[in-house]
Amino acid sequence: MTTATVEAAERSPRLRVVGKGNKPRVVPVGPEVVDTIDDYLATRWERVAKPSPTDPLFVRRVKGEHVAFNRQAMDGLVAGWYRRAAVTPPVGSLAHALRHTYATLLVDAGASLPEVQRLLGHADLSTTQVYLKVAGHGLEEAALSNPARALLKPRPS
């Protein structure tokens, strides 16, 4: 079960998450994420009840019971979005693809692999290196933009 709490520090809100394998981590989020979670919690309290700190942040209704919203539930949502768009999803492109997209965009935007590793909660950097391969097109651009290249150009005689 994944639980989460928001630490809405004035300048740098964080989402404290206990995820897969009961591993805790703290993820920085934008203030708009805090606002969205606050809005969700307000409607959740009306439907379910005020959650305790150990309750899952996101819940769904299954056979009259409120249970943790999990990866399988997210897979179902993503599959529904594909169906409504009349698109056949590529293999492996359901909920886990959202993590891949997030990580790839981070790498493309210049985040270091150790930063991406921490944000995704990977224990081993080699797991995170997969995203570097996916974002490889950005590597060529980064290498070509290196100002040191000018030092290697042939000088006119």
C-alpha positions as CSV (number, residue, x, y, z in Angstrom):
1,M,0.0,0.0,0.0
2,T,1.3,3.5,-0.9
3,T,0.7,6.2,1.6
4,A,1.6,9.9,1.2
5,T,1.5,13.1,3.2
6,V,2.2,16.6,2.0
7,E,4.6,18.8,3.7
8,A,3.7,22.2,2.4
9,A,6.7,24.2,3.4
10,E,6.3,27.8,2.2
11,R,9.1,27.7,-0.4
12,S,9.5,24.0,-1.2
13,P,6.5,21.7,-0.7
14,R,7.3,18.0,-0.5
15,L,5.3,14.8,-0.8
16,R,6.4,12.2,1.7
17,V,5.7,8.8,0.1
18,V,5.9,5.3,1.5
19,G,5.9,3.2,-1.7
20,K,6.8,-0.2,-3.0
21,G,8.6,-2.3,-0.5
22,N,7.5,0.1,2.3
23,K,10.4,2.4,1.2
24,P,9.9,6.0,2.3
25,R,11.1,8.9,0.2
26,V,10.4,12.7,0.0
27,V,9.7,14.1,-3.4
28,P,9.6,17.9,-4.1
29,V,6.4,19.1,-5.8
30,G,5.1,22.3,-7.1
31,P,2.5,24.3,-5.1
32,E,-0.1,23.5,-7.7
33,V,0.3,19.8,-6.7
34,V,-0.4,20.7,-3.1
35,D,-3.5,22.7,-4.2
36,T,-4.7,19.8,-6.3
37,I,-4.2,17.3,-3.4
38,D,-6.0,19.7,-1.0
39,D,-9.0,19.9,-3.5
40,Y,-9.0,16.1,-3.8
41,L,-8.9,15.7,0.0
42,A,-11.8,18.1,0.5
43,T,-14.0,16.0,-1.9
44,R,-12.7,12.8,-0.4
45,W,-13.8,13.8,3.1
46,E,-17.3,14.3,1.8
47,R,-17.4,10.9,0.2
48,V,-15.3,8.7,2.5
49,A,-14.2,10.4,5.7
50,K,-11.2,12.3,6.9
51,P,-8.2,10.1,6.4
52,S,-5.8,9.2,9.2
53,P,-2.0,9.7,8.5
54,T,-1.6,6.0,7.9
55,D,-4.5,5.8,5.3
56,P,-3.6,5.7,1.6
57,L,-3.8,9.2,0.0
58,F,-5.8,8.0,-3.0
59,V,-8.6,5.6,-2.7
60,R,-11.2,3.9,-5.0
61,R,-14.4,2.2,-4.3
62,V,-14.5,-1.6,-4.8
63,K,-17.6,-3.6,-3.9
64,G,-18.8,-0.8,-1.5
65,E,-15.4,-0.6,0.2
66,H,-12.8,2.2,-0.1
67,V,-9.4,0.6,-0.9
68,A,-6.0,2.0,-1.8
69,F,-5.7,3.3,-5.4
70,N,-2.9,1.1,-6.8
71,R,-1.0,0.5,-10.0
72,Q,-3.6,-1.9,-11.4
73,A,-6.3,0.8,-10.9
74,M,-4.1,3.3,-12.7
75,D,-3.5,0.8,-15.5
76,G,-7.3,0.6,-15.9
77,L,-7.6,4.4,-16.1
78,V,-4.8,4.7,-18.7
79,A,-6.3,1.8,-20.7
80,G,-9.6,3.6,-20.7
81,W,-8.0,6.8,-22.0
82,Y,-6.5,4.8,-24.9
83,R,-9.9,3.2,-25.6
84,R,-11.7,6.6,-25.6
85,A,-9.0,8.0,-28.0
86,A,-9.4,4.9,-30.2
87,V,-5.7,4.2,-29.9
88,T,-4.1,0.8,-29.4
89,P,-1.6,1.2,-26.6
90,P,1.9,0.0,-27.3
91,V,3.1,-2.9,-25.1
92,G,4.0,-1.7,-21.6
93,S,2.5,1.7,-22.1
94,L,0.1,1.8,-19.2
95,A,0.7,3.3,-15.8
96,H,4.4,2.5,-15.7
97,A,4.9,4.5,-18.9
98,L,4.0,7.6,-16.9
99,R,7.1,7.0,-14.7
100,H,9.2,6.5,-17.9
101,T,7.8,9.7,-19.4
102,Y,8.5,11.6,-16.1
103,A,12.0,10.3,-15.9
104,T,12.8,10.9,-19.6
105,L,11.5,14.4,-19.4
106,L,13.7,15.1,-16.3
107,V,16.8,13.8,-18.1
108,D,15.9,15.8,-21.3
109,A,15.6,18.9,-19.1
110,G,19.1,18.4,-17.6
111,A,18.4,16.5,-14.4
112,S,21.3,14.3,-13.4
113,L,20.9,10.5,-13.1
114,P,21.4,10.6,-9.3
115,E,18.6,13.2,-9.1
116,V,16.3,11.1,-11.2
117,Q,17.3,8.0,-9.2
118,R,16.2,9.7,-5.9
119,L,13.0,11.0,-7.4
120,L,12.0,7.6,-8.6
121,G,13.2,5.8,-5.5
122,H,15.6,3.4,-7.3
123,A,18.1,1.7,-5.0
124,D,20.5,1.1,-7.8
125,L,21.7,3.7,-10.4
126,S,21.8,1.1,-13.1
127,T,18.0,0.9,-12.9
128,T,17.8,4.6,-13.6
129,Q,20.3,4.4,-16.5
130,V,17.5,2.9,-18.6
131,Y,16.0,6.4,-18.8
132,L,19.3,7.8,-20.2
133,K,19.1,5.4,-23.1
134,V,15.5,6.4,-23.8
135,A,16.5,10.1,-23.7
136,G,19.6,9.6,-25.8
137,H,18.6,12.1,-28.4
138,G,19.2,14.8,-25.8
139,L,22.8,13.5,-25.3
140,E,23.8,14.4,-28.8
141,E,22.5,17.9,-28.5
142,A,24.2,18.3,-25.1
143,A,27.5,17.1,-26.5
144,L,27.3,19.4,-29.6
145,S,26.5,22.4,-27.4
146,N,29.7,22.1,-25.4
147,P,31.6,25.3,-25.7
148,A,34.9,23.4,-25.6
149,R,34.2,22.2,-29.2
150,A,35.3,25.7,-30.4
151,L,38.8,24.9,-29.0
152,L,39.1,21.9,-31.2
153,K,38.2,23.5,-34.5
154,P,41.0,23.9,-37.0
155,R,42.6,27.3,-36.9
156,P,43.1,29.2,-40.2
157,S,46.7,29.3,-41.4
